C-alpha cells in the first residue's frame, strides 16, 4: 500500500511540474504579445492557432526529454541541462512548423524574446519545484526504506553517502552480512542479521530498495535475494566490487544485448546530442565574433604588431588537437621572430615578447584569431588548451592520463585556465594539475559549465592575470 502511494506521489509530481511548464509557456506567449503591442494586432483565430501550435510542440518536446524531478538524486546542472534540451527542441519544432504552415503573424524579434523568457521561467519553476521536494523529503516525507547487503568497506561508504544525504529521501534500516562481527567495517548494532534473514525482514518492514555491496567472492549469495526482490516489487541495486580500487565515476553500457561493459570514464561529449549542442554554440559564437568584434580588433592590433617588430601579423603554430591530430593554431604574433617559438614557452619578462605583445597576452587578445580555428572546426570555444607538439611528446611520457585531454577538441579557454593553471609550467606538478583539471572537464562537461568558464574568462580578462605573460 505504501509503495503504491509513493508511485502515485511520483506520478503526481510529474503531472504538477508538467502542468506548471504549460502554464509558463502560455503565460509567456501572451505576455510577449501584450508587451510588444502585437496582441491587438492579431485576429483571435490567429492567437488560438499559435497557442495550439506551441502547446503541441512543447508536448512533443516534453515527451522526448521528460521530467526527472521525482528522482531521488538530481543535481541542479542536470535539471538545467534537460530544460535547455527541451526548450531548444520546442523552439525548433515551433519555428519549423510556422515556416511549413506559413501562418506566422508574429515578428522574429518577439519569437526570440519569447523563447528566451520561456527558458528562464521554466528553469525557475523546475528549480523551485525541486527545492520544494527536497524540503519535503528532508522533513521525513516521501521516504524509501533501504537495506544494504554486506558490512564491509564498500557497504560502509554506501551507508555514509545515504545517511549524509537526507534530501534524497532514503531511510536506512540496516546491514545484512554472513561474516563474523569482528570482520565488520560498520557498527555491529546496525547489522540486522544474516543474508538468509533478508526476505522476512523486507516483508515485515516494507523495504523499497536493496543495495548489494558484497565483495566479489560473496556476490552469488545475493542471487536468491535478487529473485525475491523482483518478485516483490523491491528495487535491487548492485555496487560493483571494483569500487574498492577505482575511486571515480564510471559508465555502464552493453555490448550487444546482454554483455555489460564498464567504461572507466564518463564522457558526455560522446553523445551525439551533446556534440550537436556544443558545435552549434561554437559556430554561432565564432561566426558572430568573426563578423563583428574581430575585424575591429584586427584594424587596431595589426598595425601595432607591425610597428612593434618585423614579421607577420599572425603566428601559426602546430599544436595537438582532438584524437592527437595536428593542426595550425592561430594567434596574433606577440614575439619577435625567433627560432625557439615552437619549442620554448614564454616566461616572465621574456625578452622575445614585444611591448604590444605583452599587452595582448595580458588581456588574452592574442588568442582571438583562434575564433577562426573554432569556425573551421579544429578548436572549440571551451576545452583543454592545445599544447605545442614537443610538449605533447614530452609530457605524454611523464604524466599519467596526459593524452586523455585529447579526447575532445582543444579550446580557446578551459577549466584549467580559469582555475589557476594558465601560462608557464615551471615544474611537472603544475602541468599535472592542468591535466587533472582538463580530464575533470571532459568527464563532467555540461553546456552550463561552458557558460560558467566563459564568464570566468571574461572576468579574468578584465582583472588581468598574474601568469599571463
Secondary structure as GFF3:
##gff-version 3
##sequence-region A 1 469
A	DSSP	alpha_helix	2	35	.	.	.	ID=ss1
A	DSSP	three_ten_helix	39	41	.	.	.	ID=ss2
A	DSSP	alpha_helix	44	65	.	.	.	ID=ss3
A	DSSP	alpha_helix	76	101	.	.	.	ID=ss4
A	DSSP	alpha_helix	108	138	.	.	.	ID=ss5
A	DSSP	beta_strand	144	149	.	.	.	ID=ss6
A	DSSP	alpha_helix	153	163	.	.	.	ID=ss7
A	DSSP	three_ten_helix	166	168	.	.	.	ID=ss8
A	DSSP	beta_strand	170	176	.	.	.	ID=ss9
A	DSSP	three_ten_helix	181	183	.	.	.	ID=ss10
A	DSSP	three_ten_helix	188	190	.	.	.	ID=ss11
A	DSSP	beta_strand	191	193	.	.	.	ID=ss12
A	DSSP	three_ten_helix	195	197	.	.	.	ID=ss13
A	DSSP	alpha_helix	198	204	.	.	.	ID=ss14
A	DSSP	beta_strand	209	212	.	.	.	ID=ss15
A	DSSP	three_ten_helix	216	222	.	.	.	ID=ss16
A	DSSP	alpha_helix	223	231	.	.	.	ID=ss17
A	DSSP	beta_strand	235	238	.	.	.	ID=ss18
A	DSSP	three_ten_helix	241	244	.	.	.	ID=ss19
A	DSSP	beta_strand	251	255	.	.	.	ID=ss20
A	DSSP	beta_strand	259	263	.	.	.	ID=ss21
A	DSSP	three_ten_helix	268	270	.	.	.	ID=ss22
A	DSSP	alpha_helix	272	291	.	.	.	ID=ss23
A	DSSP	alpha_helix	293	308	.	.	.	ID=ss24
A	DSSP	beta_strand	314	320	.	.	.	ID=ss25
A	DSSP	three_ten_helix	322	324	.	.	.	ID=ss26
A	DSSP	beta_strand	326	332	.	.	.	ID=ss27
A	DSSP	alpha_helix	355	363	.	.	.	ID=ss28
A	DSSP	three_ten_helix	365	367	.	.	.	ID=ss29
A	DSSP	alpha_helix	370	376	.	.	.	ID=ss30
A	DSSP	beta_strand	380	382	.	.	.	ID=ss31
A	DSSP	alpha_helix	389	398	.	.	.	ID=ss32
A	DSSP	three_ten_helix	402	406	.	.	.	ID=ss33
A	DSSP	beta_strand	411	413	.	.	.	ID=ss34
A	DSSP	alpha_helix	415	418	.	.	.	ID=ss35
A	DSSP	alpha_helix	428	444	.	.	.	ID=ss36
A	DSSP	alpha_helix	447	463	.	.	.	ID=ss37
###
